[in-house]
Amino acid sequence: MHSVDERISLAHDPITNEEIDELCEWLKKYPRLTKGGVTAAYEASWSQYLGCKHSVFVNSGSSANLLMLYSLIISEDIKPGDKVVVPALSWATDLAPVIQLGLEPVLCDCNLKDLSIDVNHFAKIINEERPKALMLVSVMGLCPDMMEITSMCTHNDILLLEDTCESLGSADGSMKLGTFGQMSSFSTYYGHHLSTIEGGMVCTDDPEYYDLLLMLRSHGWSRDLSPKKQKKLADQWGGSDFQNMFAFYVPGFNLRSTDLQAFIGLQQLQKVEDVVRGRWEAYVEYRRRFEAAGMWVPEPQKNSINSSMGYPLLVTNRDEIVAKLQANNIECRPIISGSMANQPMYIERYGTAEVGNSKIVDDRGLYIPSHNGLTIDEIEHVVDVILSA
C-alpha cells in the first residue's frame, strides 16, 4: 500500500542519474558547449521521431511560441493588427506573444470533452472576426478534433500553429500532434515528457519558414542556413565575406539553446516511446476508474493516443478535493492556468470575454499526476483520496 508520507508529484523528472553520468563523461572530453553539431543532431532526431521535415531547438517552449508568431509577421503572412485566435484555456505565453507583437487576440472558448477549442465558437469567430491565425493548444495531451479544425482553417485561409507543449507523442490516428499545422511548438522543461532542463522546439515542413526560424533564432544572421542559401543572400546584398559574418537579414532574437542541453535531449529521445506508452497507460487507468465512479471523464477523438501531461478533472467540490490531496502529499494544480479571460494581462487591455465553458474549467478544474513514473498502487491511492472527499 502507498504510504501517506510518500509524495506523489505532478512531474516525473525524466533525466536519470545514469544520463547525468553520461553527460559528465561527455563533458570530460571538453566539447563545444554552445550551439553546434550536437544541436543539429538533436534537431534531426526530433524531426525523425515526430515525422516532420525540420526542427529548430530553442531555449524554451514559450520562446518557440514567440518564434512561430514572429516568423509569420516577418514572412508577411500576417501583419500587426491582424486577429489571432487564442484558446481561452491556455498558457500565458500562448497569449503574451500575440499582445507583444501587436496582433489582436480573440479568445475562443473550450469544449468540455477534450478541453480544446469549441469548434462552434471558432466558427462564430471566423464569421465575425475574420482571423488570420489560430494558436491551437492540445490540453494535457488530449487530442482535439484535428480533422474538423484543420478543415476549418484550410477553407478560411487561417494559419494553424500548434502549441503541443503538453502533448509530445499524442496522436490522432497515424499522425502525431504537431504535424497538422504550418508550425508547432514543444517544451522540454523539467516535468514535461522529455527534459533538457530548459528548452523547446519549433517544427515545420515548410522550407521558407524553416530558414526564417533559423535566422530569427540567432540574431537575424544567415550562419545556420545551407551554404547555397547563405551565398544567395550575400550576393543579393553585397559585402565581403568578412563583413557578411555579421550581416543581419531579418530583425532577430537570441533564442538559442546549447549543445550541452542538446546532448541531454539526444539521451531523452532514446526512451521517448517508453515515456509516451507509460503516460498513455496512466491516463487509461485513471479514466477507467473515474468513469466507473460516475465522474466526468475527457472524451478525446476516437483512435487517438493521449500522451498525458496530467489527468484533468472537473468537479463540484474542488476545494475539498484539493485539501484532501494536499493532506495526502499528492500534488495538484489548476488545469493549465484556467481561463485567460480572467487573467489581469487580458482584462486590463480587452475587458471581459464570454467564454462560459472556460469559466467552468476555471471554477471546477484541476489536474493530478499522470505520468510514466506512476505505479498502479499510486494511481489507486490518488483515486481513493479523491473519491473520499
C-alpha positions in Angstrom: 0.0 0.0 0.0 1.1 3.6 -0.6 2.4 5.5 2.4 0.8 8.9 3.1 4.3 10.2 3.8 5.5 9.5 0.3 4.9 12.4 -2.1 3.2 11.8 -5.4 4.4 14.6 -7.6 2.9 16.1 -10.7 6.2 16.0 -12.5 8.4 12.9 -13.1 11.9 14.1 -13.7 12.9 12.3 -16.9 16.7 12.9 -16.5 18.1 9.9 -14.7 21.3 9.6 -12.7 22.7 7.4 -15.4 22.1 10.1 -18.0 23.8 12.6 -15.8 26.8 10.3 -15.5 26.9 10.0 -19.3 26.8 13.8 -19.6 29.7 14.1 -17.2 31.7 11.7 -19.3 31.0 13.7 -22.4 32.0 16.9 -20.6 35.3 15.3 -19.7 36.1 15.4 -23.4 35.9 19.2 -23.3 33.4 19.5 -26.2 31.9 22.7 -27.6 29.0 23.6 -25.3 27.3 26.4 -27.2 25.1 25.6 -30.1 26.8 23.4 -32.7 26.8 19.9 -34.2 25.1 18.2 -31.3 22.2 20.6 -31.6 21.9 19.8 -35.3 21.9 16.1 -34.5 19.3 16.6 -31.8 17.1 18.5 -34.2 17.4 15.8 -36.9 16.5 13.1 -34.4 13.5 15.1 -33.1 12.2 15.5 -36.7 12.6 11.8 -37.4 10.6 10.9 -34.3 7.8 13.4 -34.9 7.5 12.9 -38.6 8.3 16.4 -39.8 10.9 17.8 -42.1 12.5 20.5 -39.9 13.0 21.2 -36.2 14.6 24.2 -34.6 15.9 23.9 -31.0 15.3 26.9 -28.8 15.6 27.9 -25.2 12.0 27.2 -24.1 8.5 26.3 -25.3 7.5 29.9 -24.6 10.2 31.1 -27.0 9.0 28.6 -29.5 5.5 30.2 -29.5 7.1 33.6 -29.8 9.2 32.5 -32.7 6.3 30.9 -34.6 4.2 34.0 -34.5 7.1 36.3 -35.2 8.1 34.3 -38.3 4.5 34.8 -39.7 5.0 38.5 -39.3 8.5 38.6 -40.9 7.2 36.4 -43.8 4.3 38.9 -44.1 1.8 36.2 -43.9 0.2 38.2 -41.1 0.8 41.8 -40.0 0.4 43.8 -36.8 -3.2 44.5 -36.1 -4.4 41.1 -37.6 -6.5 38.9 -35.4 -5.2 35.7 -33.9 -7.4 33.2 -32.2 -6.1 32.0 -28.8 -7.8 29.4 -26.7 -9.2 30.9 -23.5 -8.0 27.7 -21.8 -4.3 28.1 -22.5 -0.9 29.2 -21.1 0.3 32.7 -20.6 2.8 32.5 -23.4 0.1 31.5 -25.9 -1.5 34.9 -25.3 1.5 37.0 -24.5 3.3 37.0 -27.8 0.1 37.9 -29.6 0.0 41.0 -27.5 3.7 41.7 -27.6 3.9 41.5 -31.4 1.0 44.0 -31.9 -1.5 41.4 -33.0 -5.1 41.3 -31.7 -6.1 38.3 -29.7 -9.6 36.8 -29.9 -10.3 34.3 -27.2 -12.0 31.1 -28.2 -13.9 29.1 -25.6 -13.0 25.5 -24.9 -15.3 22.4 -25.2 -15.9 20.1 -22.2 -14.9 16.9 -24.0 -11.3 17.3 -24.9 -10.8 20.8 -23.4 -9.5 22.1 -26.7 -11.3 24.9 -28.7 -15.1 24.7 -29.1 -15.4 24.4 -32.9 -18.8 26.1 -32.8 -17.4 29.1 -31.1 -14.4 29.0 -33.5 -16.9 29.1 -36.4 -18.6 32.1 -35.0 -15.3 33.9 -34.6 -14.4 33.1 -38.2 -17.6 34.6 -39.4 -17.5 37.7 -37.2 -13.8 38.4 -36.7 -12.0 37.1 -39.9 -8.9 35.9 -38.0 -5.6 35.3 -39.8 -4.2 32.6 -37.5 -5.1 30.1 -34.8 -2.8 29.2 -31.9 -4.2 25.7 -31.1 -3.5 24.1 -27.7 -3.9 20.4 -27.0 -4.7 20.3 -23.3 -3.0 17.8 -21.0 -2.1 15.7 -24.1 -5.8 15.2 -25.1 -6.3 15.1 -28.9 -8.5 17.9 -30.3 -10.8 17.3 -33.3 -7.9 17.8 -35.7 -9.8 16.9 -38.8 -12.5 19.5 -38.2 -10.1 22.2 -37.0 -7.7 21.8 -39.9 -10.6 21.8 -42.4 -12.0 25.0 -40.9 -8.5 26.6 -41.1 -7.9 25.5 -44.7 -11.3 26.6 -46.0 -10.9 30.0 -44.3 -7.3 30.7 -45.1 -6.3 30.6 -41.4 -2.8 29.7 -40.5 -2.6 26.9 -37.9 0.0 27.0 -35.2 0.0 24.0 -32.8 1.1 24.5 -29.2 1.9 20.9 -28.4 4.0 21.6 -25.3 1.7 19.3 -23.2 1.3 16.6 -25.8 4.5 15.1 -27.1 3.6 11.7 -28.6 -0.2 12.2 -28.6 -1.6 11.2 -32.0 -4.8 11.4 -34.0 -4.8 8.1 -35.8 -1.4 7.8 -37.5 -0.5 11.5 -37.3 1.2 12.9 -34.2 0.1 16.2 -32.9 2.4 18.8 -34.0 2.3 17.7 -37.7 -1.0 19.2 -38.7 -0.3 23.0 -38.9 2.2 25.3 -40.6 4.3 25.1 -37.4 4.2 23.6 -34.0 5.9 24.1 -30.6 7.1 21.8 -27.9 8.6 22.2 -24.5 11.4 20.2 -22.8 11.2 22.0 -19.5 11.6 19.9 -16.3 8.4 17.8 -15.8 7.4 17.7 -19.4 7.5 14.4 -21.3 11.2 14.8 -22.0 13.6 17.3 -20.4 16.6 19.3 -21.5 16.4 21.2 -18.2 15.1 24.2 -20.2 14.3 24.0 -23.9 11.8 24.0 -26.7 11.4 23.1 -30.3 9.7 24.6 -33.3 8.7 22.1 -36.1 7.6 22.7 -39.6 7.5 21.1 -43.1 7.8 24.5 -44.8 11.4 25.3 -46.0 10.8 29.0 -46.1 9.6 29.1 -42.5 12.5 26.9 -41.6 15.1 29.3 -43.0 13.3 32.2 -41.2 13.2 30.3 -37.9 16.9 29.6 -38.1 17.8 33.3 -38.8 15.3 34.7 -36.3 16.6 32.3 -33.5 20.1 33.7 -33.9 20.1 37.5 -34.2 18.9 37.5 -37.8 22.1 36.3 -39.4 22.4 33.5 -42.0 25.1 31.3 -40.5 22.7 28.4 -39.8 21.4 28.3 -43.4 22.8 26.0 -46.1 26.0 27.4 -47.8 23.9 27.8 -51.0 21.3 30.0 -49.3 24.0 31.9 -47.4 25.7 32.7 -50.7 22.4 33.8 -52.3 21.8 36.3 -49.5 25.3 37.6 -49.6 25.2 38.0 -53.4 21.9 39.8 -53.1 23.1 42.3 -50.5 26.8 42.6 -51.4 29.6 43.0 -49.0 32.8 41.0 -48.4 33.0 37.5 -46.8 34.4 39.2 -43.8 31.5 41.7 -43.5 28.9 39.0 -44.2 29.9 37.2 -41.0 27.8 39.9 -39.3 25.2 40.6 -41.8 21.7 40.6 -40.3 19.0 39.9 -42.8 16.0 40.0 -40.5 15.4 41.6 -37.1 16.0 38.5 -34.9 16.4 37.4 -31.3 18.8 35.2 -29.4 16.6 32.2 -28.5 19.3 29.6 -28.9 19.9 26.7 -26.5 23.2 24.9 -26.1 24.9 21.7 -27.2 25.0 20.6 -23.6 21.2 20.6 -23.5 21.0 19.0 -26.9 23.2 16.2 -25.6 20.7 15.6 -22.9 17.9 15.8 -25.5 19.5 13.0 -27.6 19.6 10.8 -24.5 16.0 11.6 -23.8 14.8 10.7 -27.3 16.2 7.2 -26.9 13.3 6.4 -24.4 10.5 8.6 -25.8 8.4 5.6 -26.9 8.5 4.2 -23.4 7.6 7.6 -21.9 4.6 8.0 -24.2 3.4 4.5 -23.5 3.7 4.9 -19.8 1.7 8.2 -19.9 -0.9 6.7 -22.1 -1.3 3.7 -19.7 -1.6 6.1 -16.7 -4.3 8.1 -18.5 -6.3 5.0 -19.4 -6.2 3.6 -15.9 -7.4 6.9 -14.4 -10.2 7.2 -16.9 -11.4 3.7 -16.3 -11.6 4.2 -12.6 -13.2 7.7 -12.6 -15.7 6.6 -15.3 -16.7 3.6 -13.1 -17.2 6.1 -10.2 -19.6 8.2 -12.4 -17.3 11.2 -12.6 -16.7 13.4 -15.6 -14.1 12.0 -17.9 -12.5 13.5 -21.0 -13.6 12.3 -24.4 -10.8 12.9 -26.9 -11.1 11.7 -30.6 -11.6 8.1 -31.4 -8.4 6.2 -32.3 -6.3 8.9 -30.6 -3.4 8.3 -28.2 -3.2 10.6 -25.2 0.4 11.1 -24.0 -0.8 12.8 -20.9 0.8 15.7 -19.2 -1.6 15.3 -16.3 -5.0 13.9 -15.8 -7.8 16.6 -15.8 -10.8 16.6 -13.5 -14.0 18.7 -13.5 -15.6 18.5 -10.1 -18.2 20.4 -8.0 -16.2 20.0 -4.7 -12.8 21.2 -5.9 -11.8 22.9 -2.6 -12.5 19.7 -0.6 -10.6 17.5 -3.2 -7.6 19.8 -3.2 -7.5 19.8 0.6 -7.6 16.0 0.7 -4.9 15.7 -2.0 -2.6 18.1 -0.2 -3.2 16.4 3.1 -2.1 13.1 1.5 1.1 14.6 -0.2 -0.4 14.5 -3.7 0.3 17.4 -5.9 -2.4 19.1 -8.0 -2.8 22.3 -10.0 -5.4 24.2 -11.9 -5.9 23.0 -15.5 -3.1 24.9 -17.4 -3.8 28.3 -15.8 -7.5 28.4 -16.0 -9.2 30.9 -18.4 -7.1 33.6 -20.0 -10.2 35.8 -19.9 -9.7 36.0 -16.1 -6.1 37.0 -16.2 -5.1 40.5 -15.4 -3.0 41.0 -18.5 -6.1 40.3 -20.6 -8.7 42.2 -18.6 -6.5 45.3 -18.4 -6.3 45.5 -22.2 -9.5 44.0 -23.5 -12.1 43.8 -20.7 -14.2 40.8 -20.4 -14.9 37.9 -22.8 -17.8 35.5 -22.9 -16.2 32.1 -22.6 -18.6 30.1 -20.4 -17.0 26.6 -20.7 -13.6 28.0 -19.8 -15.1 29.6 -16.8 -16.4 26.2 -15.7 -12.9 24.8 -16.1 -11.6 27.9 -14.1 -14.1 27.2 -11.3 -14.1 23.4 -11.2 -11.0 22.2 -12.9 -7.8 20.7 -11.5 -5.3 18.2 -12.7 -3.5 15.4 -10.9 -0.3 13.4 -11.5 -0.4 11.3 -14.7 3.0 10.2 -16.0 5.1 7.2 -16.7 6.7 7.3 -13.3 3.4 6.3 -11.5 2.7 2.8 -10.3 -0.8 1.2 -10.3 -0.7 1.4 -6.5 -0.1 5.1 -6.6 -2.9 5.7 -9.2 -5.3 3.7 -7.0 -4.3 5.7 -4.0 -4.9 9.1 -5.8 -8.3 7.9 -7.0 -9.3 6.7 -3.5 -8.3 10.0 -1.9 -10.4 12.0 -4.5 -13.4 9.7 -4.1 -13.2 10.1 -0.3 -13.5 13.9 -0.5 
